[in-house]
Amino acid sequence: MLLAYHFLTTLIIIVGYPFVRLIEGKNRFEQRIGLNIPNLAPTRKGRVWVHALSVGDILSAISLGETLRNRHPPREIVLTVKRATGLQVAREKVRVALNLIGNGGH
């Protein structure tokens, strides 16, 4: 039974992949599965990565990012979000230099 489940799941993914790309758009789908994330080269000053899922998380993460930016100015603050709605909210609300990366979503 487990073998049949794995087989069907794999088949659905292979057959459904082109349709998902058409519906969501190439860029959003690739971000969602982690293929379109910018390459962040190592830095000597340090980097803090904050990831948020819900809109409430994003609002808290923006506040956290602003506080971190003020307390540790040389460090790069990277904010990643999961959902498209969250990415839109983050783009509207970010007031300081945060590196904003959208991970995709619906």
FENZIWO-V813092 format. One record per residue. N is the residue number from 0. RES is the residue in one small letter. OMEGA is omega in radians with two decimals (999 if undefined). Layout:
n->N res->RES omega->OMEGA
n->N res->RES omega->OMEGA
This chain:
n->0 res->m omega->3.13
n->1 res->l omega->3.11
n->2 res->l omega->3.11
n->3 res->a omega->3.11
n->4 res->y omega->3.14
n->5 res->h omega->3.13
n->6 res->f omega->-3.13
n->7 res->l omega->3.11
n->8 res->t omega->3.11
n->9 res->t omega->3.13
n->10 res->l omega->3.13
n->11 res->i omega->3.13
n->12 res->i omega->-3.12
n->13 res->i omega->-3.11
n->14 res->v omega->-3.07
n->15 res->g omega->-3.08
n->16 res->y omega->-3.13
n->17 res->p omega->-3.13
n->18 res->f omega->3.10
n->19 res->v omega->3.11
n->20 res->r omega->3.12
n->21 res->l omega->-3.09
n->22 res->i omega->-3.04
n->23 res->e omega->-3.03
n->24 res->g omega->-3.04
n->25 res->k omega->-3.04
n->26 res->n omega->-3.12
n->27 res->r omega->-3.12
n->28 res->f omega->3.14
n->29 res->e omega->3.06
n->30 res->q omega->-3.07
n->31 res->r omega->3.13
n->32 res->i omega->3.00
n->33 res->g omega->-3.12
n->34 res->l omega->-3.02
n->35 res->n omega->3.13
n->36 res->i omega->-3.12
n->37 res->p omega->3.09
n->38 res->n omega->3.12
n->39 res->l omega->-3.13
n->40 res->a omega->3.10
n->41 res->p omega->-3.14
n->42 res->t omega->3.14
n->43 res->r omega->-3.10
n->44 res->k omega->-3.14
n->45 res->g omega->-3.11
n->46 res->r omega->3.06
n->47 res->v omega->-3.13
n->48 res->w omega->3.11
n->49 res->v omega->-3.14
n->50 res->h omega->-3.11
n->51 res->a omega->-3.12
n->52 res->l omega->-3.07
n->53 res->s omega->3.12
n->54 res->v omega->3.08
n->55 res->g omega->3.07
n->56 res->d omega->-3.10
n->57 res->i omega->3.11
n->58 res->l omega->3.08
n->59 res->s omega->-3.14
n->60 res->a omega->3.10
n->61 res->i omega->3.10
n->62 res->s omega->3.09
n->63 res->l omega->3.13
n->64 res->g omega->3.11
n->65 res->e omega->3.11
n->66 res->t omega->3.11
n->67 res->l omega->3.13
n->68 res->r omega->-3.14
n->69 res->n omega->-3.10
n->70 res->r omega->-3.10
n->71 res->h omega->-3.04
n->72 res->p omega->-3.09
n->73 res->p omega->-3.08
n->74 res->r omega->3.05
n->75 res->e omega->3.12
n->76 res->i omega->3.14
n->77 res->v omega->3.10
n->78 res->l omega->3.06
n->79 res->t omega->-3.14
n->80 res->v omega->-3.06
n->81 res->k omega->-2.99
n->82 res->r omega->3.13
n->83 res->a omega->3.11
n->84 res->t omega->3.11
n->85 res->g omega->3.10
n->86 res->l omega->3.12
n->87 res->q omega->3.11
n->88 res->v omega->-3.13
n->89 res->a omega->3.13
n->90 res->r omega->3.13
n->91 res->e omega->-2.97
n->92 res->k omega->-3.07
n->93 res->v omega->-3.11
n->94 res->r omega->-3.13
n->95 res->v omega->-3.10
n->96 res->a omega->3.03
n->97 res->l omega->3.06
n->98 res->n omega->-3.04
n->99 res->l omega->-3.14
n->100 res->i omega->3.09
n->101 res->g omega->-3.13
n->102 res->n omega->3.12
n->103 res->g omega->3.12
n->104 res->g omega->3.11
n->105 res->h omega->999
